[in-house]
Structure formats: C-alpha cells, structure tokens
Amino acid sequence: MVYEYALEPDLVATWCNRLDFRYFVTKFGLGEGRMVSRYPKPWKRLVWEAFKSGDDMDRKRIEEIIIRIAERMIIRRDYHWDQEKPWLINAENEHQRCPFHAVLARTNPNKHHYVLIADDLGEESSTLWVVQRGLTVQRKAVDMAAAVYPMLSNCTTLILIDPHFGPENVRHRLPLKEFFKALFHNRKTLLPTRVEVQTSVKSESGFFRRTCEECMPAILPKGLTVRFIRWKERSDGEKLHNRYVLTDIGGVNFNIGLDEGKKGETDDVLLLSRKQYEMRWSQYASDNTAFDLVDYVDIEGQCEF
C-alpha cells in the first residue's frame, strides 16, 4: 500500500510542461502510496542538471514537483552506484541487488517488466503503478504484516496504535512479532530510529510494566528498543479508539484491531489520505498529542530474526 519507486532524474526534468506536471505532481508523496527513492544521494541535483527549459513557469513546476517528492524520500543505505554508467543501468543493477517496487524511466531498452515508461502510464496500466488504497486481509499475524510489509521495510519511524493492546495477550503478541519481522526483513534502508506501541490504560501500572518486561523481549528484534506508551483520553477531547500503523512514509487504518482474530475473520486495511495521516500523526506522534500520558516502558529486544 506504500511502495518505493525509483525515478529517472532526466525523466522528472521533463515534467515541466503543464499536462505532465498536473498528472505527476499528485502521484507521489504522503497519502498516495508511492514514495520516491533517493537514488542516488544527489538525486535532486541530477534533476536540475537535466532541466533544460529557460521558461520561469517550467522552472516553478519542477521546483514544486521536487518539493513534493523530496518531502519524504526513502533513503537506501549501502546502495550501488557507478557514476560512469547511465542512471537507468545503475537502477537496473541496483534492482537486481535489492528490488524497487518499480523504476520509472523514459525508455526500457532491456524490456524489464519492472521498468515503467512514463508516457504509457495511466490508472489502468501496469499493476506496479496502480496502488491499492484498501485491502481485505485474514486476521492472522502473517497476513496482517504482509499487507503493510512494503511500508514497514522502508520506514524509519513505526508507531503501532491499538487501545486494547495488552502484552499479556498472545493474540496481540503474534501480530506484533510479525510486524517487527517485516520491519527488519531484507532491510535495505536506514535502520528505524523511533518505534512505539501505543495503547490505553487497561491494567494497573505495575502489571503493565512487568508483563512488558517479561513477554516483549522475546518477540522484539535484538538491539531494537521499543517504547510502550499508555494514554488517557481528555474530557471533551479525541476518543482513543481506532487502530493505526503510522510511519514516516505513510499510514494505514486497521478497522478491527492489531490483534489476531478467530479463524475465518477478516479485516479491512485502508491507506490514510494526506489529511488523515497528518491529523493522526499530530494526535499520536507529535510533541502536542491529543491525549495525556499515563506511563511508558522501554523494552530492548532479544529476538534473532
């Protein structure tokens, strides 16, 4: 639901005409499901080097597209790049090492299925271009994690929100373990710097801390510290009810819960729009949250995935 795309700088530099600009400026970024890889590191500079128009309006359009794209780019670590080779060849080689979801370019001389030619794109084109904004999944840990794997494997901040989470419950621990497997499986981007599980107060403080300390280390990745936070609703404030997976590159809503359900149960997972994402991020992840802090406990993982 949130995927990594590699964009050819020479291609983006051509999106200064009115028609291309109007189409592509809204196709990437928060809430769109398509996040752009910063491949290579000087990606923005390469776009400007390829930009040839002397028209002020063309320049403003490219500026706006770059601002939108660069707002939240996916940053790969230890990527391969040969400055003597064209961007597309480098991208094809990097894809073989560690795949992008898709590569957008002006041409596809080697006929790779994952290389999309921008001029051929449309809402009914390649399945690699069409982003699903909603999925129905089995309420089983593996299926729930698979629905958000592309987002988790590329994010550097992960906040799991379920008001009914309890570390003592196996049905909560199983999906949590799968989410963290997804977070570290074939990790190609920067390591996570902020990971939290947020919930409401359902038990006494000592019990919550003790069960976190007893049950959580065995399902958290070794070397990762996860903060378990409990909130309290404010009078006349926001209700602590919905279940979310929020990251720095987007977020989704699980309608029923982040716990495993009974056999045969399904859940709808919905991609948050930009406005929804910004609202929920402000409520749960900003310095000015919508709830009052009750307590928290930091747990360091011990599990070798």
C-alpha positions in Angstrom: 0.0 0.0 0.0 3.1 2.2 0.3 5.8 1.4 -2.1 9.3 2.5 -3.2 9.7 3.9 -6.7 13.0 4.9 -8.4 12.5 7.9 -10.7 15.0 8.7 -13.5 16.1 12.3 -13.0 16.2 13.0 -16.7 12.5 12.0 -16.8 11.4 14.1 -13.9 13.2 17.1 -15.6 10.7 16.8 -18.5 7.6 17.1 -16.2 7.7 20.9 -16.6 5.0 21.0 -19.2 1.5 21.7 -18.0 0.0 18.3 -18.8 2.8 16.1 -17.2 3.0 18.4 -14.3 -0.7 18.2 -13.5 -0.6 14.4 -13.7 2.6 13.6 -11.8 2.6 16.2 -9.1 -0.1 14.4 -7.2 1.1 10.9 -7.8 3.8 10.7 -5.2 4.2 11.5 -1.5 2.2 11.1 1.7 -1.2 9.5 1.2 -0.5 8.4 -2.4 1.1 5.1 -1.7 4.1 5.9 -4.0 7.3 7.1 -2.2 10.4 8.0 -4.2 13.8 6.5 -3.6 16.6 8.9 -3.1 18.7 7.1 -5.7 21.4 8.2 -5.9 22.0 10.6 -3.0 22.4 13.7 -5.3 19.1 12.9 -7.0 17.7 16.4 -6.8 20.9 17.9 -8.3 20.7 15.4 -11.2 17.1 16.6 -11.9 18.3 20.2 -12.1 21.3 19.3 -14.3 18.9 17.6 -16.7 16.4 20.5 -16.7 16.9 22.5 -20.0 14.0 24.9 -20.2 14.6 28.6 -19.7 10.9 29.3 -19.0 10.1 30.6 -15.5 6.8 28.7 -15.3 8.6 25.5 -16.3 11.1 26.1 -13.5 8.4 26.7 -10.9 6.7 23.4 -11.9 9.9 21.4 -11.5 10.5 23.1 -8.2 7.0 22.1 -6.9 7.4 18.5 -8.1 10.8 18.2 -6.4 9.5 19.7 -3.2 6.6 17.2 -3.1 8.9 14.2 -4.0 11.7 15.2 -1.6 9.4 15.8 1.4 9.7 12.2 2.5 12.1 10.2 0.3 13.2 6.6 1.0 16.9 6.6 1.8 18.8 3.5 0.9 22.0 2.5 2.7 25.0 0.9 1.0 23.4 1.2 -2.4 25.5 0.5 -5.5 26.2 3.4 -7.9 28.7 3.7 -10.8 29.0 7.3 -11.9 30.4 6.2 -15.2 27.2 4.5 -16.1 23.8 6.0 -17.1 21.1 6.3 -14.4 18.9 3.6 -15.9 21.7 1.0 -16.0 22.6 1.8 -12.4 19.0 1.5 -11.4 18.6 -1.9 -13.1 21.7 -3.2 -11.4 20.5 -1.9 -8.0 17.1 -3.5 -8.6 18.8 -6.9 -9.1 20.7 -6.4 -5.8 17.7 -5.1 -3.8 14.4 -4.6 -5.7 12.5 -1.3 -6.0 8.8 -1.7 -6.4 9.2 -0.2 -9.9 11.5 2.0 -11.9 10.1 4.9 -13.9 12.2 6.0 -16.9 11.9 7.5 -20.4 12.8 4.2 -22.1 13.0 0.5 -21.4 15.6 -0.9 -23.8 16.1 -4.1 -21.9 12.3 -4.8 -21.7 12.3 -5.3 -17.9 8.8 -5.8 -16.5 9.6 -3.5 -13.5 10.7 -0.6 -15.7 7.7 1.6 -16.5 7.8 4.1 -19.3 6.2 7.3 -18.0 4.4 8.1 -21.3 2.5 4.8 -21.1 1.2 5.3 -17.5 -2.5 5.6 -16.6 -4.9 4.4 -13.9 -5.5 1.1 -15.8 -1.8 0.5 -16.7 0.7 -1.8 -15.0 -0.2 -3.3 -11.7 3.2 -1.9 -10.5 1.8 1.6 -11.0 -1.7 1.2 -9.6 -1.7 1.4 -5.8 -4.3 -0.3 -3.8 -5.8 2.0 -1.2 -7.7 -0.7 0.6 -7.1 -4.4 1.3 -9.2 -7.1 3.0 -7.0 -9.5 4.9 -7.3 -12.5 7.1 -7.0 -11.5 10.8 -3.9 -13.7 11.1 -0.5 -12.3 12.1 1.3 -13.2 8.8 -1.4 -11.8 6.6 -1.7 -8.6 8.6 2.0 -8.0 8.4 2.1 -8.9 4.7 -0.4 -6.1 4.0 2.0 -3.4 5.3 5.3 -5.1 4.5 6.4 -2.7 1.8 5.8 0.3 4.1 7.4 -1.3 7.2 10.5 -2.4 5.3 11.2 1.1 4.1 10.2 3.3 7.1 12.5 4.7 9.8 9.7 5.5 12.3 7.0 3.0 13.3 4.1 3.7 15.6 1.6 0.9 16.3 -1.7 2.1 17.9 -4.2 -0.2 19.4 -6.2 1.0 22.5 -6.9 -2.6 23.5 -3.3 -3.9 23.3 -2.1 -6.0 26.2 1.4 -7.5 26.4 -0.1 -10.5 28.3 -2.3 -11.5 25.3 -0.9 -13.9 22.8 -3.4 -12.6 20.2 -1.6 -9.2 20.5 1.9 -10.5 20.6 1.8 -12.7 17.5 1.0 -9.8 15.0 3.5 -7.6 16.8 6.2 -10.1 16.2 5.3 -10.3 12.5 5.2 -6.5 12.2 8.8 -6.4 13.6 9.9 -9.2 11.3 8.7 -7.1 8.4 10.5 -4.1 9.8 13.8 -5.8 9.6 13.4 -8.4 6.8 15.9 -7.7 3.9 16.4 -4.3 5.3 17.9 -2.0 2.6 17.1 1.4 4.1 18.2 3.3 7.2 17.6 1.5 10.4 14.5 2.5 12.5 15.1 5.4 14.9 11.8 5.5 16.6 9.5 2.5 17.3 6.5 2.7 19.6 3.4 0.7 20.6 0.7 3.0 21.9 -2.4 1.9 23.9 -4.8 3.0 26.6 -4.9 2.1 30.3 -6.4 -1.4 30.8 -4.4 -2.6 33.8 -2.5 -1.4 36.8 0.8 0.3 36.1 3.0 -2.4 37.8 1.3 -5.2 35.9 1.7 -3.4 32.6 5.4 -2.8 33.2 6.0 -6.3 34.5 4.3 -8.1 31.6 6.1 -5.9 29.0 9.4 -6.8 30.6 8.5 -10.5 30.7 6.8 -11.0 27.4 8.2 -8.5 24.9 12.0 -9.0 24.7 11.5 -12.4 23.1 9.4 -11.0 20.2 11.4 -7.8 19.6 14.4 -7.7 17.3 17.8 -7.8 19.1 19.3 -4.4 19.5 15.9 -2.5 18.9 14.4 -0.6 21.8 10.6 -0.2 21.6 8.7 2.2 23.8 5.3 1.0 25.1 3.1 4.0 25.8 -0.2 4.3 27.6 -2.5 7.3 27.0 -5.6 8.6 28.8 -8.4 10.5 27.0 -9.1 14.1 27.8 -12.6 15.3 28.7 -14.2 16.8 25.6 -11.2 15.5 23.6 -10.5 12.9 20.9 -11.6 9.3 21.5 -8.8 6.8 21.8 -10.4 4.1 19.7 -9.1 3.4 16.2 -6.2 1.2 15.3 -3.4 2.6 13.1 0.0 1.8 11.8 1.8 5.1 11.3 5.2 5.5 9.8 7.3 8.4 8.4 6.3 7.5 4.9 2.6 7.0 5.4 0.0 5.2 7.5 -2.9 2.8 7.4 -6.0 2.1 9.5 -6.9 -1.5 10.6 -10.6 -1.3 11.3 -11.0 -4.1 13.9 -7.6 -4.3 15.6 -3.9 -5.1 15.5 -4.6 -8.4 17.3 -5.1 -11.8 15.7 -8.7 -12.8 15.2 -10.6 -16.1 15.1 -10.5 -18.4 12.2 -12.4 -17.0 9.2 -12.3 -13.4 10.4 -11.2 -10.7 8.1 -10.4 -7.0 8.4 -10.2 -4.0 6.1 -6.9 -2.2 5.9 -7.2 1.4 4.5 -4.4 3.7 3.3 -4.7 7.1 5.0 -5.0 10.2 2.8 -2.5 13.0 3.4 -5.0 14.9 5.5 -5.9 11.9 7.6 -2.3 11.0 8.0 -1.3 14.5 9.1 -4.2 14.6 11.6 -3.4 11.2 13.2 0.3 11.9 13.2 -0.3 15.1 15.1 -2.6 13.3 17.6 -0.2 10.4 18.3 3.3 11.2 17.2 3.9 14.9 17.6 5.1 16.9 20.5 1.5 18.1 21.1 -0.5 14.8 21.3 -4.3 14.7 21.7 -4.0 12.5 24.8 -2.5 12.7 28.3 0.5 10.5 29.0 -0.1 7.9 31.8 3.2 5.9 31.7 5.6 4.2 29.4 8.2 1.5 29.5 11.2 0.9 27.1 12.0 -2.6 26.2 15.1 -3.8 24.4 14.6 -6.8 22.0 16.4 -10.1 22.3 15.0 -12.0 19.3 17.2 -13.0 16.4 15.0 -13.0 13.3 
